[in-house]
Amino acid sequence: MFGETDVDAILQEIENCHAAHPDNHVRLLGLDNFAQCAGTSMVIYRGQTV
């Protein structure tokens, strides 16, 4: 979802990912296109531990 600015679309994609993979971690990563690096990263849903 590069370049997406609609928060509702991003949150919907997170929900879809979690529904498709309920046992896995879902991480949100925000990229800084000027510095060419990760601007922010966070785990939204924690998966099952191994």
HUMO-V25332 format. One record per pair of residues at least 24 apart in sequence whose C-alpha atoms are under 10 Angstrom apart, sorted by the first residue. I is the first residue (numbers start at 1). J is the second residue. D is the distance in Angstrom with one decimal. If there is no record, write none. Layout:
I_J_D ; I_J_D
//
This chain:
2_30_9.3 ; 2_31_8.7 ; 2_33_10.0 ; 3_31_9.6 ; 3_33_9.5 ; 14_44_8.1 ; 14_45_9.0 ; 15_44_9.7 ; 15_45_9.5 ; 17_45_9.9 ; 18_44_9.2 ; 18_45_7.3 ; 18_46_9.6 ; 18_47_9.3 ; 21_47_8.7 ; 22_46_9.0 ; 22_47_6.9 ; 22_48_8.7 ; 23_47_4.7 ; 23_48_5.4 ; 23_49_8.8 ; 24_48_6.5 ; 24_49_8.9 ; 25_49_9.6
//
